[in-house]
Amino acid sequence: MSEKQETPTDENAESFEALFESYTTGMNEDIQVGDRVRGDIISIGQDTVYMDTGTKIDGVVEKAELLDKDGELPFKEGDTLELYVVALTESEVRLSKALSGIGGRQHLEEAFQNKVPVEGKVKETCKGGFRIEILQQRAFCPISQIDINYVETPDDFVGLNFEFLITRFEERGRNIVVSRRALLAEALEKNRAAFYETLKPGDTYTGKVTRLMPFGVFVELVPGVEGMVHISELSWSRVENPEELVASGDTLTVRVLKVETGDKKGQKKIGLSVKQAQGDPWETVETKFSVGSRVTGKVTRCMKFGAFVEIAPGIEGLVHISEMSYTKRVLHPADEVSPGQNVSVMIKNIDLGQRRISLSLKDAEGDPWLEVEEKFKVGSQVEGIVEKKEGFGIFINLAPGITGLLPKSNISQSENPAKIEGCKVGETLKVVIQRLNATERKISLAPADAAESGDWQNYSGQGDSQPLGTLAEKLQQALKSKK
């Protein structure tokens, strides 16, 4: 007795259709050669990598094509890749980063029609561009299409392998024109869009200076994305010209200040700062400087009331006109210092709240009156220069910053008072130190010839009462001799 053959019931048919539908859901049966397929890695074999193509047929790509420069595969199962369909059969979907290897004009025509990248080698330079070998066929690449940037030395490209896009396929493949720039621009746009998604004010990057302008410098943060550092943001110090600090090709650490929509579609205006990336120098002033310390700085500006001196990048102090010299009266700060000059100054006061530092030139040089008692002994004879003549006497400069007074009453003690009174400013006179008060910064002088004649010999260094007595005795002796 033969077994009765079962016929599928309606219920079984519905289950089979549901199963088939679930199996084919998401499958893209319209995949064609030249399509770019995005899918996950299913498994990694010894020589091949299998990938989900979104169809019932898995994709296959040569493992060697995916290796990095160190010969390592930088992917694992589950990673997502984007590859091109370079061959398609009922049993296999062959994938590749680009067309390469041995082929023919038919493959190149298919690549042209489907806009599939092809791998080629730069064989030599020629007029207007390069000779490229692609699938054992000759092609031409204009010099403007070999790179995104301007090509200064075409010979640097000879012998290198690149991916190209066929932009012209004529005369059955006897006239083939390719472009690398198109592929680079596409990749650059993707990278730029991805970078913009994460870019925000406050981020810090290290970039390369690409251009210098009078108003600032442009810095490339990532390929295809530039920002501008305004001249005011280059340094905490004052900058007159960006070329003072940086040159094209220099590497800078910058902080993003702002991100705005640019004029070009998809572009952004990015404001950058070098000094903000370095931190505020005033935050470390207390650890670097102290009142009474002597430092070296550069004069940045001269004003009527004094001069500003930069003692560290971004840290300026003021030397008031009254703090410029012990040795002379300063009327104009520009007479003593000039912008760009390096000077030694002493810190007199630090006000962190107001961000002000008071400096002194004269204290850094030293007060000449501190050693005046050692240099000028009472009773000693010195030479000085007539500095100023007044009705009550003559001011005589004994050394830089040290001026004494020769009173008119003492001039009469000279053997030749008229000669002293007739002297001119700038002439040299010999005088004797009669009285010295370093605290009050006063020196009283007497004519040297009076000392030589003995009138002041007994007076020097004896106090205020002694000279009057000695002088009275001399006068009495003179009166007696006349009688």
Steps between C-alpha positions, in 0.01 A plus 500: 500500500651825395529795738264782439685816392420797719398821339592828665220651694412869488651535847833347390507719188452814706781394736737440208419837343555677833831321544613590149390862545690531826807353332486740208404809700762770453659320205598729213473296185572801274872508580713575192868515409632837605262538795648600833393247760496565872491197726637318803785248499355150548823304526873533433675217321864439429499687168151643470252704699126428473252782528124538519395672174132537584416222254470121521859478372786597729772730371864396477805730511866406492647533850825642362310800366388601848838480677652818641852628431638268769343195336235462770125470454347791696149348497313228689175313463206737536686804364330691219673558164415685181622324183427495128339213309756409233354168388161334536385144434215282622727353766738782587521875560860604456586817697800733492618839613563572130555323172858374479717228356495359151196594298412667176320784334165335565558513874609861473192590301283338766689692768445821306128439456451394862743756649706231669851606615787324327852446624781642290870571510659834408753400233644837397434870463395649167383830364215621720491199729590133546494168314304247705494122458162347587419133439788492252343790311640851462314798636563870550457697824516883481740650754209687660322167563780308673449670836278748681790730576720682253774272365842663514715195419320258264788252508410418862196305372683283249508131600214527750171307492169682548131450448353697208155573362462472122357831379527437126493174300514564124601325178434157654753558775777658295432834670460461876513792744502444875481713814625438850385837623133404473545205736707705743238775504226249573695345786594843627139611508405193703780563748409867523135423571597248768738750660235775508265269691738488797651850476404740780641812675752416769653207312879496465679380187849489359511631143734620228537862387393521135488875432616825659304822457551848655194441720585146615587145396302205363547161666395163354338297777435189289534453122254734333407698812668831583446753775640849551702636791456878513819693566364599842470131593849394393671591826444662836773742388432779253556386141541744214554241227416125508835429333667600826371180662414235243581380149310292247525133591540559875297287739278686748278393788175697479169526682170536314333830591197493270345304212278683252331417168726600212425655162565178308254214525603259771792713615541642850678808630717390790657754735813375675734623772859409578524701821179354645644152450805604704305627803482842668854611599364710789397180677868421567625852580522433875721196446731671251545854638534667838533857625864609518624255236696623202391375155573573135225611264431662165361852463169479311365857515609848608236735638521850650477360852740209459590187305343152489738208528408137425671277756338177372269416207175681573630657825568874477599740774527878512816697568368838612701799385600563861657151514725544199816653639677604818763687309289750311157644463313322220256716303410254226519118544588465131825683576606212724358185336344396171259220392681173443784585740589244768533653845561386856223597743409442863148395602358752747140383527267226369122549489345173377145632531566788263763307305755774555870483575707805598861494384808715559796558274691709749475245782628229269802714416557584868480821706831688466439669839535164678878516455546876506664508846764254384575681175493857633668559835445829681807716446606321180566692182310393183426624151147572387314641203294816524141381458294807585552856626258669740507824696579317822778284358619252241388136464793275414463140379757280674391163350194360320208577731716683757475880502630740764447871565776759513325779698563859398622573853778241453602634160625816668762289683673423172818680403324589176121518561440677169645207308262257668198727454591541133515129425254353251277192510705199395833632626705305753567635852710371787312504830524361852229295674396729784192322634319176399154372598421177312156471660387836366711455184685827555867589455641842584817604312780754542755639251807278472741794507353613833586158639847521351556834676401341830163670554311163507777265609406500866127511430451185295308237689483690829132600525293810436652726772867448419518687168349816641759508783787436262377768265459750789859434611628564149309827481637617837854420390445696182373807692797488740747490216342813346542691831 
